[in-house]
């Protein structure tokens, strides 16, 4: 199922930013190898989705983050620059731990369609737009949206953000959040092909990884 997603994204020249449970590096190394060949980016996503940062003591939470970053670096040859907490759940010290591990951006906050900087004890980390709306898991599995309904959501999201970017002269970030066991099944994979085809019909669209977005933002470029 991951292969179907990779095939469609490669067809449109889209590089993914993978929210990676670090235990996948150990259990499914071929997936890591395939993503590396495609030039995808990896961001930390806890060790697994069964260990949430807000459910443990601060020192355990810090160790989870440190272990995740270290394991991904060992498997991919590069330390992740971004982070998405499992369940978008943080502890009170998560941001400090991320900064200590040289994480530059975090996707846990779904309150804006542009990046912004957060200051933590004199140090900085960026929030990058993420979504539980343009996200196949809550829409297709939890809310039982049909494939057509999910496609309509993606189109409407894009249309609004695209028009806002034109009106304001400042870009917007549309996160399309996917899970192989959802979008990768045969009867849903066509959604991905259709939305990229639709997006490609518009000028001035940039398919960017998380790091590319943050680099652009921090350089002070028009966003």
Secondary structure as UniProt FT lines:
FT   HELIX           2..11
FT   TURN            12..13
FT   STRAND          17..20
FT   HELIX           23..27
FT   HELIX           29..37
FT   TURN            38..39
FT   STRAND          41..44
FT   TURN            49..50
FT   HELIX           53..55
FT   HELIX           58..76
FT   STRAND          82..83
FT   HELIX           86..88
FT   TURN            92..93
FT   HELIX           94..100
FT   TURN            101..102
FT   STRAND          105..106
FT   STRAND          116..120
FT   TURN            121..122
FT   STRAND          123..127
FT   HELIX           137..142
FT   HELIX           147..168
FT   HELIX           180..183
FT   TURN            186..188
FT   HELIX           189..199
FT   TURN            200..201
FT   TURN            203..204
FT   HELIX           210..218
FT   TURN            219..220
//
